[in-house]
Amino acid sequence: MAAQPANRPKFSFQSKHSSAEISRFLAETDNKDLFFSISYWEIAAVGSTARDLLEYAGVKHEKLAPTYDEWSAGEVPTAFSVMPCLKIKGLNGMEFNMAESEVIDTFLAERFGLLGNNTWEAMTIRTFYTNIHYLRERTFTETLWVSDSEKKKARDQFLSHSLRKFLEDHEFHLQENGCNGHYVGDKLSLADVHLANIIHFYGTVPWAKMALDEFRKYEAVWKVKETVDRVAELDGWRASDEFKRYENGSYDYYRKNCTVPEDAVAEKQK
């Protein structure tokens, strides 16, 4: 991504309101009385699960996608010089910021009833979510951000080792839950939505077909995707022009910024 200027604009976690006031506000305010602003690049990556969650919940929100010019000009406040960031506003003028995708995703999931029915289920869902989340990070470090001469080797090793191990592990846990399209019980959760989101992400990388072919080999894993795809709110969101804009942004970004192995180019041209 484009580098921010040396004097990066920051937002603070300090507030004129006490932590007790903010906690009480969140506990007592209905989601319909909140407005959410999610800021992330116009691509499918670590900000895209939060977009899915906001659409699923049907809450009032906006999706902000700063341009590289706005970013490099220092017009995008962040906590740690990265996105996504989330701003929450209430009818009483209360507003505050959140940062880091895992914090944002789990916060929204809890607000929208996607962290299970009790403490144990919430812990288990977070466990699956965290492991799924790390798979995408390994994709970046192991396959996309490596030297050009190592691209094909790195991709093949990722598919045959890192991704396959992930799929074997998750297939086991999903089969243990009855292969019913859910990670925990028989109810949609953050883990389900995040897995489906990650699978969609693999559909936007240069070697998409190779990755998706691996996912399809695992019945219970693929069933989660199919289950999430049938959720009306998410199906409608993914059919929207706005979603397709993010999708196209991903295609363009990964092909422009990551060297594509020659065999992936040939596959795309068939």
Buried (B, 14 or more C-beta within 10 A) or exposed (E): EEEBEEEBEEBEEEEEBEEEEBEEBBEEBEBEEBBBBBBBBBBBBBBBBBBBBBBBBEBBBEBBBBEEEEBBBEEBBBBEEBBBBBBBBBEEEBBBBBBBBBEBBBBBBBBBBBBBEEEEBBEBBBBBBEBBBEBBEEBBEBBBEBEEEEBBEBBBBBBEEBBBEBBEEBBEBBBEBEBBBBBBBEBBBBBBBBBBBBBBBBBBBBBBBBBBEBBEEBEBBBBBBEBBBEBEEBEEBBEEEBBEEBBBBBBEBBBEEBBBBEEBEEBBEE
